[in-house]
Amino acid sequence: MCMNTEMLRELGESIGRDEEVATDVTGACFGKYARLRISIDITKPLIKVLHLRQEDEDAMDREEQEESEDSVNKEKEIPMSVRYERLPNFCDVCGHVGHQYRECTNYKNQLREEMAYGP
C-alpha cells in the first residue's frame, strides 16, 4: 500500500511534528515503505504501531443494498509498524529515549524478544 504525500504527512502528524516526507519524483513513496522526518517528544514512549482505517468496499456495497440498516462495519483497521532511525540510548522495555534497557527500572531480566519495544 503506497500513500500520497498528504496522507503520509497526516500519519506523521499523529506521531509528532512533520518535518519532511521523502518521495520519488511523482510524489509516491518508494516501494512498500515511506520515510518521514518527524520531531517527537522524547520524554514520552515512542509509538510502535499506527492503526490505519480503511473503508471496507464490500460493506459499502451492502450499505447501498440495505440503506435502512446501520449495523454494517464500514471500516477495518490495518496495523502499520513504525521504525525509527538513529535513536541514541533507546530503551526496548519502556520505549523512552535516554537510557538502555539494562538501566531501566522496569527491566526484569526478560529476553529482548519479550520486551514491549524490542526487536
Secondary structure, DSSP 8 states (H G I E B T S, - for coil): ---BHHHHHHHHHHHSEEEEEE--TTSB-BTTB-EEEEE--TTS----EEEEEEE-HHHHHHHHHTTT------EEEEEEE----S-SSB-TTT--BSS-GGG-TT--S--GGGSTT--
